[in-house]
Amino acid sequence: MRAESDERDEGVAMTARRPATGDVATDAASAPQAPDGEDERPLGSRAPHFIKRSRTLHISWQVGVFVVGLAVVCAGAAMLVLPGPGWVVIFAGMAIWATEFVWAQLVLRWTKRKVTEAAQRALDPRVRRRNITLTVVGLVIAGGLCGFYLWKFGLVLPWRIES
């Protein structure tokens, strides 16, 4: 819990030192370093410099990025119940937001860290053995239920069963 707070505090302190136009510090000394030594991009706006020079243009740019990101996230949310890759589209919308907003950059960094941790846990031999065992047990139960259905009703579709 404290690691996320530290990173958020760094991001807030970094944005407090920046000009109001959202300029990103370009020197490597001010960029936050990842805990495992990876070099991550600094937090803040990635808008072109000619847009960041004008406050009105930069705010308009941020509104446009927010609206486009919101449309993509809403489409992804709809795809959770409709056919389509819902979570992929939602994360694409978050990536769009992360080009402008620090909070979205922090959410994506946290998500990336958690996915990496889950992938490492999944490669643990004990976890893999447990997952394989649970899969085999589930397949045996499903096969038993299918066998019972065929023994009881034969090869008859469920909506044509007559008692």
C-alpha positions as CSV (number, residue, x, y, z in Angstrom):
1,M,0.0,0.0,0.0
2,R,2.8,2.4,0.9
3,A,4.6,1.9,-2.5
4,E,1.5,3.2,-4.4
5,S,1.3,6.1,-2.0
6,D,5.0,7.0,-2.5
7,E,4.6,6.9,-6.3
8,R,1.5,9.1,-6.1
9,D,3.3,11.5,-3.8
10,E,6.2,11.7,-6.2
11,G,3.8,12.4,-9.1
12,V,2.0,15.1,-7.1
13,A,5.2,16.7,-6.1
14,M,6.5,16.6,-9.6
15,T,3.3,18.2,-11.0
16,A,3.5,20.9,-8.3
17,R,6.9,21.9,-9.6
18,R,5.8,22.2,-13.2
19,P,4.4,25.3,-14.9
20,A,0.6,25.6,-15.1
21,T,0.7,24.6,-18.8
22,G,1.6,21.0,-17.9
23,D,5.1,21.0,-19.3
24,V,7.0,17.8,-18.6
25,A,10.4,18.0,-17.1
26,T,13.0,16.8,-19.6
27,D,16.0,16.1,-17.4
28,A,16.5,12.5,-16.3
29,A,17.3,13.6,-12.7
30,S,13.7,14.7,-12.1
31,A,12.1,11.6,-13.6
32,P,10.8,9.1,-11.1
33,Q,12.7,5.8,-11.2
34,A,10.9,2.5,-11.0
35,P,11.6,0.4,-7.9
36,D,13.2,-2.4,-9.9
37,G,15.5,-0.1,-11.8
38,E,13.4,0.3,-15.0
39,D,13.5,3.8,-16.5
40,E,9.9,5.0,-16.7
41,R,8.7,8.1,-18.5
42,P,8.0,11.1,-16.3
43,L,4.4,11.8,-15.3
44,G,2.5,14.5,-17.0
45,S,1.2,15.7,-20.3
46,R,2.6,14.3,-23.6
47,A,1.0,16.9,-25.8
48,P,3.1,18.6,-28.4
49,H,5.1,21.6,-27.2
50,F,3.2,24.1,-29.5
51,I,0.0,23.0,-27.8
52,K,1.4,23.3,-24.3
53,R,2.6,26.8,-24.9
54,S,-1.0,28.1,-25.0
55,R,-3.1,27.5,-21.9
56,T,-6.4,27.7,-23.9
57,L,-5.1,25.3,-26.5
58,H,-3.8,22.9,-23.9
59,I,-7.1,22.8,-22.0
60,S,-8.9,22.2,-25.3
61,W,-6.5,19.4,-26.1
62,Q,-7.1,17.8,-22.6
63,V,-10.9,18.1,-23.1
64,G,-10.5,16.4,-26.5
65,V,-8.3,13.6,-25.1
66,F,-10.8,13.1,-22.2
67,V,-13.8,12.8,-24.5
68,V,-12.0,10.4,-26.9
69,G,-10.8,8.3,-24.0
70,L,-14.3,8.3,-22.4
71,A,-15.8,7.1,-25.7
72,V,-13.3,4.3,-25.9
73,V,-13.8,3.3,-22.3
74,C,-17.6,3.4,-22.7
75,A,-17.3,1.2,-25.8
76,G,-15.2,-1.2,-23.8
77,A,-17.7,-1.3,-21.0
78,A,-20.4,-2.1,-23.6
79,M,-18.3,-4.9,-24.9
80,L,-18.2,-6.5,-21.5
81,V,-21.8,-7.6,-22.1
82,L,-21.8,-7.5,-25.9
83,P,-19.4,-9.4,-28.2
84,G,-16.0,-7.9,-28.3
85,P,-12.7,-7.6,-26.4
86,G,-14.1,-5.4,-23.6
87,W,-11.1,-5.3,-21.2
88,V,-8.6,-4.7,-24.0
89,V,-10.7,-1.7,-25.2
90,I,-11.1,-0.3,-21.7
91,F,-7.3,-0.4,-21.2
92,A,-6.8,1.2,-24.5
93,G,-9.1,4.1,-23.4
94,M,-7.0,4.3,-20.2
95,A,-3.9,4.5,-22.3
96,I,-5.4,7.4,-24.3
97,W,-6.2,9.2,-21.0
98,A,-2.6,8.4,-19.8
99,T,-1.2,10.6,-22.6
100,E,-2.6,13.6,-20.7
101,F,-3.6,12.8,-17.1
102,V,-1.3,11.8,-14.3
103,W,-4.0,9.8,-12.5
104,A,-4.4,7.6,-15.6
105,Q,-0.7,7.1,-15.8
106,L,-0.6,6.0,-12.2
107,V,-3.5,3.6,-12.7
108,L,-1.7,2.1,-15.7
109,R,1.6,1.7,-13.8
110,W,-0.2,0.0,-11.0
111,T,-2.1,-2.3,-13.4
112,K,1.1,-3.2,-15.2
113,R,2.8,-3.9,-11.8
114,K,0.0,-6.2,-10.7
115,V,-0.2,-8.0,-14.0
116,T,3.5,-8.7,-13.9
117,E,3.2,-10.0,-10.3
118,A,0.3,-12.2,-11.3
119,A,2.3,-13.6,-14.2
120,Q,5.2,-14.4,-11.9
121,R,2.9,-16.1,-9.5
122,A,1.4,-18.1,-12.3
123,L,4.8,-19.4,-13.2
124,D,5.4,-20.8,-9.7
125,P,5.4,-24.6,-10.0
126,R,3.1,-25.1,-7.0
127,V,0.5,-22.7,-8.4
128,R,0.8,-24.4,-11.9
129,R,0.3,-27.8,-10.3
130,R,-2.7,-26.6,-8.4
131,N,-4.3,-25.0,-11.5
132,I,-3.7,-28.2,-13.5
133,T,-5.3,-30.3,-10.7
134,L,-8.3,-28.0,-10.5
135,T,-8.7,-28.1,-14.3
136,V,-8.6,-31.9,-14.4
137,V,-11.1,-32.1,-11.5
138,G,-13.4,-29.7,-13.3
139,L,-13.2,-31.7,-16.6
140,V,-13.9,-35.0,-14.8
141,I,-17.0,-33.4,-13.2
142,A,-18.2,-32.0,-16.5
143,G,-17.5,-35.3,-18.2
144,G,-19.5,-37.1,-15.5
145,L,-22.4,-34.8,-15.9
146,C,-22.4,-35.2,-19.7
147,G,-22.2,-39.0,-19.3
148,F,-25.1,-39.0,-16.8
149,Y,-27.2,-36.8,-19.2
150,L,-26.5,-39.2,-22.1
151,W,-27.3,-42.3,-19.9
152,K,-30.5,-40.8,-18.6
153,F,-31.9,-39.1,-21.8
154,G,-29.8,-40.4,-24.6
155,L,-28.8,-38.1,-27.4
156,V,-31.8,-35.8,-27.1
157,L,-31.5,-32.0,-27.0
158,P,-32.6,-30.5,-23.6
159,W,-35.5,-28.5,-25.1
160,R,-37.1,-31.7,-26.5
161,I,-37.2,-33.7,-23.2
162,E,-40.5,-35.2,-22.5
163,S,-41.2,-36.7,-19.1
